[in-house]
Amino acid sequence: MALAALLMIIEGSTLAFLSYALKPLFDRVFVGGEVGAVWLIGGFILSLFFIRAATSVASRALMTAVAQRTAAALQVDMLRHLLTLEGGFFQTHSPGKLIERVQGDTAAVQSVWTLLITGFGRDTVALISLAVVAVAIDPVWAAFAIVGTPLLILPAIVAQRYIRRKVQHLRQQAEQRATRLDEIFHGITAIKLNRIEGYQLGRFSQIIASIVRAETKSAASRAAIPALIDIVTGIGFFAVILFGGAQIASGERTVGDFMAFFSAMSLAFQPLRRLGDMAGQWQIALVSLRRIYGLFDREPVVRSRAAATPPSPADTGLRLDDVRLSYGDHEVLRGVSFTAEAGKTTALVGPSGAGKSTIFNLLTRLVDPQSGVIELGGQDILDFDLDRLRDQFSVVSQDASLFDETIRENILLGRTDIAEADLQRALQAAHVPEFAEALPLGLDTPAGPRGSSLSGGQRQRIAIARAVLRDAPILLLDEATSALDATSERLVQDALDRLSEGRTTLVIAHRLATVRNADKIVVLENGTVAEEGTHETLLARDGLYASLCRLQFSDEMQGRG
């Protein structure tokens, strides 16, 4: 940046030397007839153009590197910061909005360094040096040249405020555009099945139309500042011609004086216009900078405390004591208390919205409760290092999250310390070879966006293979077989049974037949523990669990009938 600034200063100063060289050219050669001075003065002017060309290329190459590296570093820093934020943040900020923050806002500020160094390095130096030449020739003419400058102040302030408002609106519309595209492409199947292509296209078209209007108004207001400079410069030229023309006609000043002054003012015109345009560009960058730093100012709610020693696999009991959690005014958990014994299976059942999945999020500290205590191995999980805490858990959910990478990469998840024998054991335990061997590229077959190239059962088996490789002492199963056909469910359930052996296992299940053999069943209702016990004891109590069993098994029998 320093080198680029120096080169731009040199480039900007060449304009002053060029304008000043016109005075001897006119006075000594054109008027005075010193033919021999042509080579000297002409060579000097030619060298200025060579210097200007070389410094221009070098400075622009350097500034492009600075701008690109700055934007790249900023994008990496933003993503790093976003990854530290809690799960609740991503529930209120759509992927499209965050993508626009990382890409769109950083692109908008990418040119900040170029603007600053180009503006203050090249154009400001050029403008100042040309002004020095103009004042040196005739300070009175210079005063006449800037007579209209006060007319710029108020309109420029108004234009910049207007630009800032429009750009703020534009960035918000850009977020909506990215969000709408994200929703359309991820929901393409539902859009086609419900025949709402026209509806979605209409909503997208409205956003685009709003962006077009905002861009047009923003461009017009940015152009207003250089346009005002044109008017003020024209007024200055007119005043100089009226006053200086009379002096030249009377012989008080030479033609060389006027040509040097006129050239200095003419050459100052473009730097002045670029500086005026830079004021508008700065407003655009300023809006994005405020949005970026507003995001950086968002502190993560879930943080690591002093690192504690993680429990051994033989001490992985879990205890929740009067745990409460609310999202805004909605109270999700209302004093939940239960224990999950180490090495045993505890099932969480209950109606939808009872808080089952929320408990899994609390255990892994995707969110933290407002009150209450959660212990792992007798230690408060808030006292664990966050990474080491999450190392204690393997999670297999109904919606297996796959990336648009190969099956192998989706299983390894970037780990390079896995021996091939360990990978093969995990694949066998999860029944992955039964479908992978039939694929064209085997494990190197792409899974597709969100695993769309694979069936639900195949995605689940990949998720189980991940969990086998992870080899964590606690297993969390969230509706892992609910959306599968009978054949896939049998294979996945067999893999899960193998995986849960010897581990502390918590299972969320709506299909109560899958949790009959659990060591303990915890029944949740409206964010509280309604009942807990084994399948037989809960049936004997004839409470909520028994009611759910009768309802579900009766529906299944009717379905078979």
ABEGO torsion letter per residue (X at the ends): XAAAAAAAAAAAAAAAAAAAAAAAAAAAAAAAGBAAAAAAAAAAAAAAAAAAAAAAAAAAAAAAAAAAAAAAAAAAAAAAAAAABBAAAAAABBAAAAAAAAAAAAAAAAAAAAAAAAAAAAAAAAAAAAAAAAAAABAAAAAAAAAAAAAAAAAAAAAAAAAAAAAAAAAAAAAAAAAAAAAAAAAAAAAAAAGAAAAAAAAAAAAAAAAAAAAAAAAAAAAAAAAAAAAAAAAAAAAAAAAAAAAAAAGABBAAAAAAAAAAAAAAAAAAAAAAAAAAAAAAAAAAAAAAAAAAABBBABBBBBBBBBBBAABABBBBBGBBBBBEABBABBGBBBBBBBGBBBBBBEBBGAGAAAAAAAAAGABBBABEBBBBGGBBAAABBAAAAAAABBBBBABBBBBBBBAAAAAAGGBAABBAAAAAAAAAAAGAAAAAAABAAEAABBAEBGGAABBAAAAAAAAAAAAAAAGBABBBBBGAAAABBAAAAAAAAAAAAAAABGBBBBBBBABAAAAAABABBBBBBGGBBABBEBAAAAAAAGBAAAAAAAAAAAAAAAAAX
